Amino acid sequence: MSTIGLSTYAFFWQLSDRVPAPLTLHQVLERTAGLGVQLFQICDYAPLEAMGGRELQAVRDTADSLGFSLELGTKGIRREHLLRFLDTAGILGSPLVRTMFKVPGHSPTVDEAAQILAGVLPAFEAAGVKIAVETYEQVPTADVLEVIRRVDNPLLGICSDPANTVAALEMPREVIDAVAPYVLNMHIKDFAFSRREGWVGFTYAGAPLGEGLLDYDYMVRKLQPKERNINQIIEHWLPWQGSAEETIRLENQWTRQSLDFLRSK
């Protein structure tokens, strides 16, 4: 069964210091539950890395009390980093760690990435936790797939996000087709180009789900999330709207629209 979830990226601005009263992670979990959502992915949330065991357990307790599950996302594949997030996943009860290959100071080759991931997977297997590598513009999708094929372990796969790869001139449908057999997790966000003032270039940014260039129906036919038990995690690429009030209003509106869209399918 595929579960619809929200990500920290659905609350990107409300968690940031651009707003007068940033939400805490506990408040975000409460708001997620209030929307009738039973899954939340804590993804690229910097304060998480500074949390000790008690603070992490408190997050898990909040999720448990609200009756939903957590997933975990980070960036980087250094061995010590992945093993630390495996420990965090254990505390939070996450069955999956989403990650990306490159971080400042570490840009592994295909050979290096395959060696690192093959080395940590026994620990992940023992814990029953999957690793999902996201498709994005900094690493060719073909390279990510080469690593996954070399390692050849069902617990290592893809976090599909066709919006990211457009910046590397990889077309969404081609990426969807290529990664389909290996997808373990889906990030759902719509995207669009708009002309800059004076028609000088374009801005590539988010769009309300169902109104942009994401061919959701095609993606679902190819990836089959319901049949393959792949969770669909809602994110946004919402540009700052000039004021905290308007940005928060639109962020919440996009979340509601995304939920309505996915629930209607």
C-alpha positions in Angstrom: 0.0 0.0 0.0 1.3 3.5 -0.9 1.0 6.1 1.8 0.8 9.8 1.1 3.1 11.8 3.4 4.4 15.3 3.9 8.0 16.4 4.1 9.8 19.2 5.9 10.0 20.7 2.5 6.2 21.2 2.6 6.9 23.5 5.6 10.1 24.9 4.2 9.4 28.6 5.0 7.4 27.9 8.2 10.5 26.1 9.6 12.9 28.8 8.5 14.1 32.0 10.3 12.4 34.1 7.5 9.2 33.9 9.4 8.6 35.7 12.8 7.7 32.5 14.7 9.3 29.4 13.1 7.5 26.2 13.8 9.2 23.5 15.9 9.4 19.9 14.5 6.8 18.9 17.1 4.4 21.6 15.9 4.9 20.5 12.3 4.0 16.9 13.3 0.8 18.1 15.0 -0.2 20.1 11.9 0.5 17.1 9.7 -1.8 14.9 11.8 -4.4 17.6 11.7 -4.5 17.3 7.9 -5.3 13.6 8.2 -1.8 12.5 7.1 -0.2 9.4 8.6 3.4 9.8 7.4 6.0 12.5 7.7 9.5 12.6 6.2 12.1 14.6 8.1 14.3 15.5 5.2 17.4 17.7 5.2 16.4 19.2 8.5 19.6 20.6 10.0 18.6 20.7 13.7 18.0 17.0 13.6 21.8 16.4 13.4 22.3 18.2 16.7 19.7 16.3 18.6 20.7 13.7 21.2 19.0 10.5 21.9 16.4 12.0 24.3 15.4 14.7 21.8 15.0 12.2 19.0 13.0 9.9 21.2 10.7 12.8 22.1 10.1 13.3 18.3 9.3 9.7 18.0 7.0 9.9 21.0 5.1 12.8 19.4 4.7 10.9 16.2 3.5 7.8 18.0 1.0 9.8 20.1 -0.4 11.2 16.9 -0.6 7.8 15.3 1.7 8.1 12.3 5.0 7.1 11.0 8.3 8.8 10.2 10.8 8.6 7.4 14.3 10.2 7.3 16.3 12.1 4.7 19.8 13.4 4.6 22.6 14.3 2.2 25.9 12.6 1.7 27.1 9.0 1.7 30.3 9.1 3.9 30.3 5.9 5.9 30.2 7.5 9.3 27.4 9.8 8.2 25.2 7.0 6.9 25.8 4.9 10.0 24.9 7.8 12.3 21.7 8.3 10.3 21.0 4.6 10.6 21.1 5.0 14.4 18.8 8.0 14.1 16.4 5.9 11.9 16.4 3.3 14.6 15.3 5.8 17.2 12.7 7.4 15.0 11.4 4.1 13.6 12.1 5.0 10.0 12.4 2.1 7.6 14.2 4.3 5.0 17.0 6.8 4.7 16.9 9.0 1.7 20.2 10.5 0.6 22.2 12.2 -2.2 25.7 11.4 -3.3 27.4 14.9 -3.1 27.9 17.2 -0.2 30.5 20.0 0.1 33.9 18.4 0.5 32.8 15.0 -0.8 32.0 14.2 -4.4 32.4 10.4 -4.7 33.0 8.8 -8.1 30.8 5.9 -9.2 33.5 3.4 -7.9 33.8 5.2 -4.6 30.0 5.4 -4.1 29.5 1.8 -4.9 32.2 0.7 -2.5 30.9 2.9 0.4 27.3 1.8 -0.1 28.2 -1.9 -0.4 30.2 -1.5 2.8 27.3 0.0 4.9 24.5 -2.1 3.6 25.1 -5.1 5.9 24.3 -2.8 8.9 21.2 -1.4 7.1 20.1 -4.9 6.3 20.5 -6.0 9.9 18.3 -3.1 10.9 15.8 -3.6 8.1 16.3 0.0 6.8 16.5 0.9 3.1 18.7 3.5 1.4 17.0 5.6 -1.3 19.3 7.8 -3.4 17.5 10.8 -4.9 17.6 11.8 -8.5 19.0 15.3 -8.8 20.9 17.6 -11.1 24.4 17.3 -9.5 24.8 13.6 -10.4 23.7 12.1 -13.7 20.9 9.7 -13.3 22.9 7.1 -15.3 25.7 7.3 -12.6 23.3 6.8 -9.8 21.8 3.8 -11.5 25.2 2.4 -12.3 26.0 2.4 -8.5 22.7 0.7 -7.7 23.2 -2.0 -10.3 26.8 -2.7 -9.1 25.8 -3.0 -5.5 22.7 -5.1 -6.5 20.9 -5.1 -3.2 17.1 -4.7 -2.9 17.6 -2.4 0.1 19.4 0.2 -2.1 17.3 2.0 -4.6 16.0 5.4 -5.9 14.1 8.2 -4.4 12.4 9.5 -7.5 12.1 13.3 -8.1 11.9 14.2 -11.8 11.7 17.9 -11.0 15.3 18.0 -9.9 16.9 16.6 -13.0 15.5 19.2 -15.4 18.4 21.5 -14.3 20.8 19.0 -15.8 18.8 18.9 -19.0 17.5 15.4 -18.2 13.9 15.2 -19.2 11.4 14.0 -16.6 9.8 11.2 -18.6 13.2 9.8 -19.5 14.3 9.8 -15.9 11.1 8.2 -14.8 11.5 5.4 -17.4 15.1 4.8 -16.4 14.6 4.6 -12.6 11.3 2.8 -12.5 12.6 -0.7 -11.6 14.6 0.7 -8.6 12.3 3.2 -7.0 11.8 2.9 -3.2 10.4 6.4 -2.4 8.7 9.2 -4.4 9.0 12.9 -3.9 6.0 14.7 -5.3 6.3 18.3 -6.3 5.1 20.1 -9.4 7.3 22.6 -11.4 7.1 25.2 -14.1 9.0 27.8 -16.1 7.9 31.4 -16.1 9.3 34.3 -18.1 11.5 36.8 -16.2 10.6 40.5 -16.4 11.3 41.9 -19.8 11.3 38.3 -21.2 15.0 38.0 -20.2 15.3 34.4 -19.4 13.1 32.1 -17.3 12.6 31.2 -13.6 12.3 27.5 -12.9 10.3 27.0 -9.7 7.5 25.1 -8.0 3.9 25.1 -9.0 0.7 24.0 -7.3 0.4 20.2 -7.8 -1.6 19.5 -11.0 -0.9 22.9 -12.5 2.7 22.6 -13.7 4.7 20.4 -16.0 4.8 17.2 -13.8 3.0 14.4 -15.7 1.8 12.7 -12.6 -0.4 10.2 -14.3 2.4 9.0 -16.5 4.8 8.8 -13.5 2.3 6.7 -11.6 1.7 4.4 -14.5 5.4 3.7 -14.8 6.3 3.6 -11.0 3.1 1.9 -9.8 3.3 3.2 -6.2 0.2 1.5 -4.9 1.1 -1.9 -6.4 4.7 -1.7 -5.1 4.1 -0.1 -1.7 6.1 3.1 -2.6 5.3 6.1 -0.4 4.5 9.4 -2.0 6.0 12.4 -0.1 4.7 15.9 -0.8 7.3 18.7 -1.2 7.1 22.3 -2.5 9.4 24.6 -4.4 7.6 27.7 -3.3 9.4 31.0 -3.9 9.3 33.6 -1.2 6.2 35.7 -1.7 7.5 39.0 -0.4 6.1 38.7 3.1 6.0 36.0 5.8 2.2 36.2 6.0 1.6 35.6 2.2 4.3 32.9 2.0 2.9 30.9 4.9 -0.7 31.3 3.5 0.4 30.0 0.1 2.6 27.2 1.5 -0.4 25.9 3.4 -2.6 26.2 0.4 -0.2 24.3 -1.8 -0.1 21.5 0.8 -3.9 21.3 0.9 -4.1 21.3 -2.9 -1.4 18.6 -3.1 -3.3 16.4 -0.6 -6.6 16.9 -2.4 -4.9 16.1 -5.8 -3.2 12.8 -4.6 -6.3 11.7 -2.7 -8.4 12.1 -5.8 -6.3 9.7 -7.8 
